[in-house]
Amino acid sequence: MKNIYLLGATGSIGTQTLDIIKANPDKFKLIGMAFGHNIKKALEIIETFSPTVVSTTSENLAQKIKIAYPELTVFSGAEGLIQVATAPSPFKGAHLVVNALMGGVGLKPTLAAIDAGRDVALANKETLVMAGELVMKRARAAGIKLMPVDSEHSAIWQCLNGENPKEVKKIIITASGGSFRDKSREELTHVTKKQALNHPNWSMGEKITIDSATMMNKGLEVIEAHYLFDLPYEQIETILHTGSIVHSLVEFVDTSIIAHLGTADMKIPIGYAMNYPDRASIAHTSPLDLAKVGTLHFKEMDFERFPCLAMAYEAGKKGKTYPLVLNAANEEAVSLFLQEKISFLTIETIVKNALEQHEPVENATLEDILLINDQIRNSIRQQYL
């Protein structure tokens, strides 16, 4: 039995995690959950899974839960995320924190879970983009497993299983191309929020869908892969694969390539991380029919067409606090676009300007990281709101 602490319970990854818990009551027990504003869905989760500790964004929502479920321990705000990630369990078994939060808010509870000696299934890529060196250092010191939930990183993790890391020539991360993969730069000038949110392959949250359209999502994944697999950026390649059948590949020194194939269903990588080191069947997941797939198509990445990806590689190679700034500026820019305050292409401009104006900090502490993150975001808000 694994005790599950789920951060971001009402989001896309969170709800699919709950599906796996519900289908395997003998393997998993939901102990703690954190959610944002969707109290209707949160109350349904509490009723179904009976967690012992809950956290939400605001104290007002926390009070509503306390009234409905007086036996629950309820927290709120950023501190509440930490409380859920480190809460004790009345049941025996291993502890697994599933971080399905979106954005920089996921960093502190990840570190808290690591410091508490708990394994983390990480769907919050911003944790490593913001503070990769710090997070990985603490994870190694604590001896915990940091297990990727992103389909691409899960694929790489599985391809590397049992292999000698020293024999890896490069990893190849596939990209669907997002909502606008068939549009030219000129055609992107007047695209709308509704169009950007119409991803051709995956059903995801709003922020990650916009990141997929700009290809920033792939850029963040490159930085995340650098830390997860301890590889230089020169050994991390990205390639267009519109079918989303091959989720990533690993090339070895003898030119052999191992690829991970599967349907576009996030329950597969979520289930792999939750069940690790075992595999288990995933309910309501369709197997891949290779005869129907027929042909796999790949295309070289065009960095001029997708400048956000190019900026991510550049920020990653520069290191220091550049990846942090890339992420903070992008988060704020995407939020502005979703509020329909800026155009789609202005997202790139905001990120580019933030990186050019940044004075990097070497060996940044957690306090440095949080301060810079807030400064970048506040500066962008002041300019555009």
Protein Blocks (a to p, Z undefined) as FASTA:
>chain_A
ZZdddehklmmklmmmmmmmmmmmmlpccfbdcdfklmmlmmmmmmmnopabdcdfblkl
mmmmmmmmmmbccdedjklmmmmmmgccfbecddddddfbecjklmmmmmmmmmnopacd
dfblklmmmmmmmmmmmmmmnopacddfbfklmmmmmmmgopafklpfbdcdddehijml
mbcfklmmmccfklmmmcfkbccdfklmmmmmnommmmmmmmmmmmmnopafklcccddd
fkomagbdcddfkopacdddddddfklmmmmmmmpcbdcddehiacddfklnopacdddd
dfklmmmlmmmmmmmmnmmmlmmmmmmmmmmmmmmmmnopacfklmmmmmmmmmmmpccd
ehiafklmmmmmmmmmmmmmmmmZZ
